[in-house]
């Protein structure tokens, strides 16, 4: 599946895809256990894939809600850090997820867009898509708190 992200001229990246991925793996190595990968990063948006393994499944062979929640959270963290830089202590303050359909066993993709990027709060909206059938399986809204910058 190929997600074609359109750059938003209202936002400017401060980290590129490689810098962002390496930084998050350095400061948040436990997130790497979800086997995510930044597929695309453009001003205002990120596309993040997640390789789904057996331990991500719940009975019945569907991808678990906590796995999709983790994908939503890491995608929001990635898009925000891509725009504010190396601020490891940006934290989730709210994540509301709507599970829309049963995802088949298979890899997932999250497309996350910045809705607002302020000095202290960032708000994102995202869709999680089943890679094989390209259907939206979940929608989420995520708010992050950004710590004050020290001069």
C-alpha positions in Angstrom: 0.0 0.0 0.0 1.3 3.4 -0.8 0.0 6.4 1.1 0.5 9.7 -0.8 0.8 12.4 1.8 0.3 16.0 0.7 2.6 18.6 2.4 0.7 21.2 4.5 2.3 24.6 3.8 1.3 25.7 7.4 3.9 23.4 8.9 7.7 23.0 8.7 9.7 19.9 9.5 12.7 20.2 11.8 13.7 16.5 11.6 13.8 14.3 8.5 12.5 10.8 8.4 15.8 9.1 9.3 16.7 11.6 12.1 13.2 11.2 13.6 13.3 7.4 13.5 16.7 7.2 15.1 15.9 9.7 17.8 12.7 8.0 18.9 14.4 4.6 18.9 17.2 6.1 21.1 14.9 7.8 23.7 12.0 5.4 23.6 13.4 2.0 22.7 10.5 0.0 24.1 8.3 1.5 21.3 10.4 -0.4 18.8 8.9 -3.6 20.0 5.8 -2.7 18.0 7.9 -2.9 14.8 6.8 0.4 13.4 8.5 2.2 10.5 8.1 5.8 9.2 7.1 5.3 5.6 6.6 9.0 4.8 7.1 12.3 6.6 6.0 15.6 5.1 5.1 18.9 6.6 1.9 18.3 8.6 1.7 14.5 8.2 3.3 11.1 8.7 2.6 7.6 7.5 3.7 4.9 9.8 3.5 1.1 9.2 3.4 -1.6 11.8 4.3 -5.2 11.2 1.7 -7.3 12.8 2.9 -10.5 14.5 1.1 -13.3 16.3 1.5 -11.6 19.7 -0.5 -8.6 18.4 -3.6 -10.7 17.8 -6.5 -11.4 20.1 -8.7 -14.5 20.0 -10.4 -14.8 16.6 -7.3 -13.7 14.7 -8.0 -9.9 14.7 -5.4 -7.3 15.6 -5.9 -6.3 19.2 -7.2 -2.8 20.3 -4.1 -2.1 22.4 -2.0 -2.8 19.3 -3.9 -0.2 17.3 -3.9 2.2 20.2 -0.1 1.9 20.4 0.2 2.5 16.6 -2.0 5.7 17.0 0.1 6.9 19.9 3.5 6.4 18.2 2.3 7.9 15.0 1.2 11.1 16.8 4.5 11.2 18.7 6.4 10.9 15.5 4.5 13.6 13.6 4.8 16.0 16.5 8.5 15.4 17.1 9.1 15.8 13.3 7.9 19.3 13.7 9.2 20.4 17.2 12.5 18.5 17.2 14.1 16.4 19.9 11.7 16.9 22.8 11.5 13.5 24.4 9.2 14.5 27.1 6.2 15.5 24.9 3.5 13.2 26.3 0.0 12.0 25.5 -2.7 13.9 27.3 -5.7 12.4 25.5 -6.2 9.7 22.9 -9.7 8.9 21.7 -9.9 6.0 19.3 -12.9 4.6 17.4 -12.7 1.1 16.2 -14.6 1.0 12.9 -14.2 -2.5 11.6 -12.4 -5.7 12.4 -8.9 -5.5 11.0 -7.8 -8.7 9.3 -4.5 -10.3 10.3 -2.0 -8.3 8.4 0.1 -5.2 8.6 -1.4 -1.8 9.5 -0.7 1.7 8.3 -1.4 4.9 10.2 -1.8 8.2 8.5 -1.5 11.0 11.1 -2.1 14.7 10.4 -1.4 17.7 12.6 -4.6 19.6 13.3 -3.0 22.2 15.6 0.6 22.7 16.7 0.9 25.2 19.5 3.5 26.0 22.1 2.1 23.7 24.7 -0.4 21.4 23.0 -0.5 19.5 19.7 -3.6 17.9 18.3 -3.6 15.2 15.6 -6.1 13.1 13.7 -5.3 9.8 12.3 -6.7 6.8 10.4 -5.4 3.3 10.7 -5.7 1.3 7.6 -5.4 -2.4 6.8 -2.5 -2.7 4.3 -4.0 -5.6 2.4 -7.5 -4.3 1.9 -6.9 -0.6 2.3 -10.0 -0.1 4.5 -10.0 2.3 7.5 -10.2 0.1 10.6 -9.9 2.9 13.2 -9.9 6.6 13.6 -8.3 8.5 16.5 -7.8 12.0 17.8 -4.7 12.5 19.9 -3.6 15.5 22.1 0.0 15.8 23.3 1.4 18.2 25.9 4.7 19.8 24.9 7.0 20.8 27.8 8.1 24.4 28.0 11.4 25.0 26.1 14.4 26.1 28.1 16.3 28.9 26.5 
